[in-house]
Amino acid sequence: MEERYDPQTVELKWQKYWIERNIFKTDPDTSKEKFYCLEMFPYPSGKIHMGHVRNYAIGDVIARYKRMRGYNIIHPMGWDAFGMPAENAAIKEGIHPAKWTYENIAYMKKQLNQLGLGYDWDREVTTCSPDYYKWNQWFFLKMYEKGLAYRKSSFVNWCPSCMTVLANEQVIDNGCWRCDTAVIKKELEQWFFRTTHYAEDLLKACDELKGWPEKVVLMQKNWIGKSEGLEADFKVAGMDERIRIFTTRADTLFGATFICLAPTHQLTEKLASDKEALRKVKEHYGKVDEKVGFFTGRYAINPANDEKIPIYIANFVLMEYGTGAIMSVPAHDQRDFEFAKKYELPIKIVIMPENSELQTSNSELNAAFEDEGILVDSSSYSRLRSDVARIEIAKHIEKKGLGKRVINYKLRDWGISRQRYWGTPIPIIYCEKCGVVPVPEQELPVILPEDVKFTGTGGSPLTDSAKFLDVNCPQCKGKARRETDTMDTFVDSSWYFIGYCFTKGKINFNSELSTSPPFNPPLGRGGQRGDSFEISYWMPVDQYIGGVEHAVLHLLYSRFFTRVIKDIGITGFDEPFTNLLTQGMVCKETLKCPEHGWLFPEDVKDEKCTKCGKPIERGRVEKMSKSKKNVIDPDYLINKYGADTSRLFSLFAAPPERDLEWSDQGVEGAYRFLNRTWGIVFKNSHKLRVTSYELKNENKNLSLVTRHSSPLLRKTHQTIKRVTNDIEREYHFNTAIAALMELVNEITSFESRTDDDWRVLKFSIETLLLLLSPFSPHISEELWEATGNKPSILERAWPSWNENIAKEEEIELVIQINGKVRAKLMAPAGLSDAEVQNRALDEQKIKEIIGQKTLKKIFVVKGKLVNIVIGD
């Protein structure tokens, strides 16, 4: 072997070796326990970033470790390839989205291979491929048949910049999740998936997600948002109409002083004579930070006390939640309070705190009292506690036939229509004679046309493609037109993990029409009739890894889709991901020049901007982002230090679930550690190649071990135990790597004197390489071969420890006080003087003797005694 560690040469050698031998190719094997390891697939934006490096390194360590533990591993990768950036590139650069996307995929795939990531590329999926999005369309048709896909006119979240609809989950702080542009409301005909059909099941199943972080489970529960309440009917005075409201606070019913309807409520047009006022409210629909409304001129009858209260149309009432109408109780709801103050409406207090009083005047009340308390001014329910009154008032309303107790959910149906080109075409045809007609299954996929122009204005380019738009109706054969909206790209990522179960991208869910593999009856993996054997063998995913930013969107949609696919009859499981790891962000301090703004790290030298020479300002440590230029290019890192160093640093710098703070010194430290490991093997390679030992018979070896080499053997077994337990215990890779560094220190200081010493040294070095291989696989392969072993190290079993050998040797310590023996204790041999002193002072008997006396000095005779000198 070469004396100098050359990571680039070593890594190219072993990447070629793995590829040529299909090391990572996998197939079902019912004789082995399977393990499905998956990282969230990337959007092919052009280049991977350090967040990708960390995410994929975590997954690769887990996959390699589990493989060495004897599991049958599936570890696939693919591309979340539809999306607006490709279409934006087409607008700006005149390049077709497909060409832009596939060029990016090719480059990023090369980068992933350079990192030594062990993916089974035979299972690669690309969501913009017709072979993939055909099944998006197939699922749509199946949901349409079951009433789970439907079309309606509704106000939607509209991004003026992206010129497309956003789901509720894609609006963050009133801005677009992609570009942060302020989102407005717009009325459009849209296609929806009925996610609410599974609301209760999705919620209940959250309690079964034992392998998920608690915060993610809580976010799922909160988004589904189950609430128990009362639906009550308010009769419209002078009309044969009723307004049904939903409230979770029936105890405040007597405090309702007006009614508010959503501008899209079915009664709005009938009740509102001022169409201009209605138009203005619609313009502000959904903008909760600004209360806009108007009086309809009509009144409703409060079913609790028969009082007439005015009916308003208000922008903050949403059709998507409850009934699209609310009773407004301004004394006990802050939103209603602000509206009442603005429009000078009455405020009636009906709840008082249990141990104090509220200001009772409308003009004196500064904010709504929203807590529970004791009812006042509420007829016979006064003096009841809120929790009791809620039940009693609801019973009263039910008895009068004016309402009922119900359960509502905050979760809304998923609007999937997008007015863009680069997405899955919705398989629907519109015929003047036949109406809405689904595309026949045998005509799938509906393929995106290429004869489109990308202007960035006017919505979807598909509306200008006659070749795509004009079609014959499948039923009457007359002239018809295609749906021009495409599907939300979250549809693509809601089932891709099942798509990986098929090799060579040959996805086929139509099991009832197929009798060929993989749709034979399942062979012993708990699948139901009709299951694909591959799906029933591999699913669910055992370990899923990705960012916490997907805690609501992607994970909720995936859980929804998995239930749909089960109900279609393809699978037999409800939850897609058994365990979830949400890795932290990669962060770095920002650098700023007073003249040139944010700077890349390479633009700074000697604390000055290389462009103008002015002193730079070091800012906060923040998530790496292109906008603030606090990024490190993985290509630079790999070219300078190698993939193994890049992986090792990203795994050692912080536990996976925490944010990682970038450190140039940390990268250098990881590189030095690998160089030290290389040097150990180079120094001893000749002797190691001719030294043999029985790897599985450590007890016999121990009997032949000299006193000189036994500490190294003990340290090696302790390291096996620590690394194994740290990986098994929530993937604490950082402490596992720290244990390997300690073992390297021990090996470095060890000098072999006898053949038995050499056997122990070889065992320790080979164990080090086996334990290191999931973290830094290339150098481990090279050094494994250099010690006289046949590759691949990945095909060797994970080492096991011997508890008897790992246990520290114990000695008896005598504890003296002022020269007199006062206690004895057993302690591990090899403790430092400081550790011995601490143990002696912690002895209960010694504590009692010393009491409040002055501690003057402590003498330690290593391995024998401790003498504590005290004064009066």
C-alpha positions, -999 to +999 in steps of 0.1 A: +000+000+000+010+036-005+025+055+025+004+086+018-034+086+021-048+097-013-086+098-008-095+105-044-076+075-057-090+052-030-125+064-034-126+060-072-112+025-069-139+013-045-168+031-061-159+013-094-156-020-075-190-017-059-207-007-092-190-035-112-201-062-087-236-048-081-229-048-044-260-029-035-285-047-057-311-064-037-340-088-041-366-102-017-353-131+004-378-147+027-350-164+047-338-130+059-354-103+079-358-072+057-348-037+065-361-008+043-339+023+048-350+055+030-340+091+028-364+116+013-356+119-023-343+153-036-356+178-061-330+178-090-321+215-087-286+210-102-262+203-073-264+187-039-258+208-008-244+200+026-279+192+039-281+165+013-247+152+023-257+149+060-291+134+052-278+107+029-247+099+050-270+092+079-291+068+058-261+051+043-246+044+077-278+028+089-281+007+057-245-005+058-247-013+095-280-032+092-265-052+062-235-062+083-260-073+110-275-098+086-306-079+073-317-080+037-314-043+029-333-022+004-318+013+001-331+031-030-329+066-044-348+086-070-359+121-080-388+144-071-385+158-105-417+178-112-419+214-100-418+251-108-380+257-108-378+236-140-406+257-156-390+289-144-357+278-160-376+272-193-390+308-191-356+324-182-332+303-203-353+289-231-345+253-222-372+227-220-380+216-184-373+180-192-339+187-206-330+209-176-343+183-152-325+153-167-292+171-170-295+180-133-303+144-124-272+132-142-249+156-124-265+150-090-264+112-094-227+115-101-223+135-069-242+109-048-220+082-062-189+102-053-201+102-017-200+064-018-237+061-010-248+025-014-280+028-034-297+001-055-300+022-087-320-006-104-349+008-083-345+044-093-377+064-099-380+098-116-414+114-111-414+133-143-411+101-164-444+090-180-437+055-167-440+070-132-467+097-135-490+073-153-496+059-119-504+093-104-532+094-130-542+058-123-546+066-086-566+097-095-590+076-115-594+050-087-601+079-062-626+094-087-644+061-089-646+060-050-657+096-047-623+105-032-615+129-061-640+156-069-642+190-085-658+221-071-656+259-073-639+274-043-618+302-031-582+290-032-548+302-021-532+318-051-496+328-055-494+357-079-457+351-085-458+314-092-493+319-108-507+287-093-528+274-065-514+264-032-528+239-007-535+252+028-504+234+040-483+253+015-492+287+028-467+296+056-473+329+074-496+341+046-468+335+021-460+310-006-440+281+007-417+283-023-411+320-030-426+338+001-449+360-021-480+371-002-508+347-010-542+360-021-577+343-024-591+335-059-622+317-069-615+288-093-628+254-103-605+230-086-599+192-082-596+179-047-587+147-029-610+139+000-584+137+027-611+144+053-625+109+046-596+096+066-594+123+092-604+103+123-582+073+112-552+095+105-557+111+140-562+079+159-532+062+142-509+090+154-508+073+188-494+042+171-465+061+156-441+050+184-410+054+162-417+090+153-404+121+172-431+133+196-430+169+181-438+155+146-467+134+159-480+165+178-478+186+146-498+159+127-524+159+154-527+197+155-530+199+118-558+174+117-573+194+145-602+174+159-628+195+178-660+185+194-688+211+194-724+220+186-741+228+153-770+252+160-795+267+136-802+304+137-835+312+119-834+342+095-861+366+106-887+372+079-874+343+057-878+306+055-841+301+059-818+288+087-781+295+092-763+266+107-732+275+128-705+254+145-691+263+178-669+245+204-681+270+230-718+263+235-714+278+269-711+313+252-743+309+231-762+335+252-734+360+244-738+359+206-746+394+195-742+390+157-738+363+130-710+362+104-711+344+071-682+335+048-685+355+015-689+322-003-716+308+019-747+295+000-769+321+016-746+351+010-760+361-024-796+358-011-790+378+020-766+405+007-782+432-014-750+453-015-731+435-043-702+461-043-697+455-005-697+418-011-671+422-039-648+441-015-651+414+012-643+387-013-611+406-022-600+403+014-613+368+019-590+348+042-568+377+053-572+371+090-550+401+100-575+425+086-612+424+096-635+434+067-673+430+066-707+446+061-742+443+075-767+425+052-797+443+066-811+409+078-814+395+113-811+360+128-828+345+159-805+332+186-819+298+195-808+301+231-828+332+240-848+341+208-831+375+205-827+391+171-791+397+161-777+412+129-762+391+101-728+402+087-707+390+058-670+388+070-637+380+053-623+361+082-650+334+082-638+304+060-661+281+041-634+254+045-639+250+083-672+241+101-703+254+082-690+286+068-710+306+094-702+315+130-720+330+159-700+359+170-694+363+208-671+394+210-668+393+248-652+358+246-635+356+212-607+380+203-614+379+166-651+387+171-641+414+197-619+432+171-647+430+145-673+443+170-651+472+180-645+482+144-682+481+135-695+493+169-715+461+176-727+451+211-705+431+234-723+410+260-703+392+289-716+358+297-685+342+313-668+354+344-635+341+359-641+319+388-623+340+413-626+375+400-648+398+379-645+414+344-652+450+335-689+449+326-690+479+302-685+475+264-663+507+265-642+494+294-634+459+280-599+459+264-598+424+251-620+393+250-620+369+280-615+336+262-609+313+291-635+291+308-652+303+339-687+307+355-717+316+334-736+349+340-766+365+322-774+331+307-809+323+319-811+292+340-775+282+331-760+311+350-736+301+378-728+268+360-691+261+352-683+263+315-677+226+311-710+217+326-729+244+308-716+233+274-732+200+278-765+213+292-770+240+266-762+215+238-788+192+251-813+221+252-806+230+216-810+193+205-843+190+224-857+221+205-847+204+172-824+233+164-790+216+163-769+186+173-735+178+188-709+170+162-672+165+156-653+187+132-617+187+119-594+215+110-580+192+082-593+203+048-596+183+016-564+185-005-567+209-035-544+193-061-550+215-092-521+236-103-520+260-133-486+249-144-471+228-172-444+208-154-466+184-135-488+153-139-517+160-163-551+154-146-567+126-166-601+143-171-619+153-203-647+178-206-675+171-231-704+195-238-727+165-241-713+140-216-699+164-190-669+154-169-654+122-183-624+103-169-597+092-193-600+054-199-573+035-180-560+019-212-552+054-226-529+062-197-505+080-194-518+113-206-485+127-217-473+162-214-470+178-249-437+193-260-452+220-284-456+246-257-443+281-251-431+292-218-438+329-213-444+331-175-477+348-179-513+338-184-513+306-164-506+271-178-489+268-212-511+237-217-541+260-226-523+270-258-514+235-270-541+224-294-525+190-298-530+184-261-562+203-255-584+190-284-596+154-280-625+132-288-648+123-259-643+086-248-680+081-245-698+099-274-667+104-296-676+140-301-654+170-297-641+176-262-612+192-244-587+180-218-582+193-183-553+217-185-544+218-147-517+195-135-514+178-101-497+193-071-462+179-070-468+165-035-488+138-052-456+125-068-439+121-034-469+106-016-463+070-028-428+069-043-416+048-014-439+020-027-427+025-063-392+016-052-404-019-044-404-026-082-371-031-100-360-014-132-388+012-128-414-013-139-442+000-117-475-018-122-502-015-096-530-030-118-528-063-100-562-076-111-551-074-147-517-090-142-508-125-133-471-122-139-446-114-111-445-094-089-482-100-085-480-136-075-497-143-041-474-131-013-450-156+001-451-152+038-449-115+046-483-109+059-497-094+027-534-097+017-548-113-014-539-092-044-508-077-028-476-074-049-451-098-033-424-072-036-446-046-019-457-069+008-421-081+014-404-047+016-431-023+030-435-005+053-403+016+054-384+006+085-364+039+088-374+071+071-350+101+072-356+137+063-362+173+074-387+183+100-400+209+075-420+180+060-437+171+093-471+182+080-471+184+042-454+153+028-459+130+058-496+136+061-502+132+023-481+100+024-502+086+052-534+095+033-522+079+000-511+047+019-547+043+032-561+049-003-538+023-018-548-001+009-585+005+002-580+000-035-568-035-026-531-033-034-516-034+001-524-046+036-508-019+057-520+016+069-488+034+079-459+039+054-431+047+078-424+027+110-396+049+123-389+085+114-356+104+120-358+142+114-322+154+110-312+189+120-300+216+096-265+223+086-256+258+098-227+283+093-219+318+103-227+345+078-201+369+063-210+404+052-191+432+034-204+468+039-201+473+001-208+439-015-233+424+010-233+387+018-200+369+009-191+333+002-164+320+025-139+320-003-145+358-008-129+365+026-092+365+034-076+378+066-110+391+078-113+413+047-134+412+015-113+401-014-133+423-037-127+457-020-104+450+009-129+463+035-132+446+069-160+420+070-187+415+096-192+380+110-229+374+116-251+348+133-248+311+127-277+303+105-290+276+082-268+274+051-286+292+023-276+304-012-292+338-005-269+345+024-239+327+008-230+309+040-226+276+020-199+251+015-198+233-019-197+195-014-176+192-046-150+214-031-150+194+001-148+160-017-120+173-040-099+185-011-105+160+016-124+131+001-159+117+006-150+097+037-139+129+055-170+147+044-192+119+057-173+115+089-174+152+098-212+155+091-218+125+113-194+134+141-202+172+145-236+167+162-263+140+169-284+135+138-315+152+152-297+184+161-285+212+140-249+209+128-226+240+131-200+240+104-164+240+115-134+241+092-113+228+121-138+200+125-133+189+089-095+191+094-099+170+125-118+143+107-092+142+079-064+139+105-082+110+121-085+091+088-048+098+081-038+084+115-059+053+108-041+049+074-007+054+091-014+026+117-021+001+089+008+013+067+032+010+096+022-026+104+008-038+071+036-064+063+033-081+097-005-079+097-008-097+064+010-127+077-006-127+112-036-149+118-060-155+146-094-171+153-118-141+151-147-159+168-127-175+197-118-145+218-119-166+250-092-189+238-072-159+225-075-142+259-058-172+276-028-166+255-028-128+257+001-112+276-004-087+304+010-062+280-017-067+253-047-074+275-056-036+279-058-032+241-080-063+237-103-050+265-105-016+248-114-032+215-143-052+230-154-021+249-154-002+216-175-028+198-200-025+226-200+013+227-203+017+189-230-009+186-250+005+214-246+041+202-259+032+167-288+012+181-296+040+207-312+065+184-283+066+160-258+085+181-231+084+155-211+112+171-204+093+202-198+061+182-171+079+162-156+093+194-152+058+207-134+049+174-110+078+180-103+065+215-095+031+201-071+046+175-053+064+204-049+030+222-037+013+191-012+041+183+004+038+217+006+000+216+039-017+207+038-054+197+065-076+214+053-111+209+033-131+184+003-129+207+007-092+208+005-091+170-026-112+171-043-088+194-031-058+173-045-074+141-078-082+159-080-046+171-072-030+138-095-052+118-123-045+144-116-008+140-120-011+102-152-031+105-167-005+129-155+024+108-168+010+075-204+024+077-191+059+084-161+060+060-165+031+036-138+037+010-108+039+033-121+010+053-123-012+022-087-002+012-072-009+046-092-041+050-075-053+018-041-040+030-043-062+061-046-093+040-084-097+037-105-102+007-130-075-002-156-064+004-156-055+041-193-048+036-199-086+033-183-093+066-204-097+098-206-069+123-183-078+152-197-088+186-181-082+220-173-105+248-188-091+281-161-108+302-133-093+282-149-059+280-154-056+317-128-035+334-103-053+357-111-043+393-087-036+422-093-030+459-085+005+470-077+013+507-089+047+519-071+063+548-079+095+567-048+110+584-030+076+579-057+054+595-077+029+573-113+040+573-128+022+542-121+000+513-137+000+478-135-019+445-127+003+415-117-003+378-080-005+372-065+023+353-085+052+368-067+085+368-057+100+402-085+126+399-111+098+393-097+078+423-099+109+445-135+116+435-145+080+442-129+080+476-146+113+486-180+100+474-178+070+499-206+076+524-185+066+554-157+090+544-182+118+539-195+112+575-160+113+590-149+144+571-181+163+578-173+200+581-136+196+587-110+212+565-097+191+536-059+198+534-044+173+510-050+140+492-023+115+484-028+087+459-006+055+456-017+042+422-035+009+424-032+007+462-045+034+484-058+070+490-047+090+521-069+120+529-054+146+552-079+167+571-077+193+599-100+202+628 
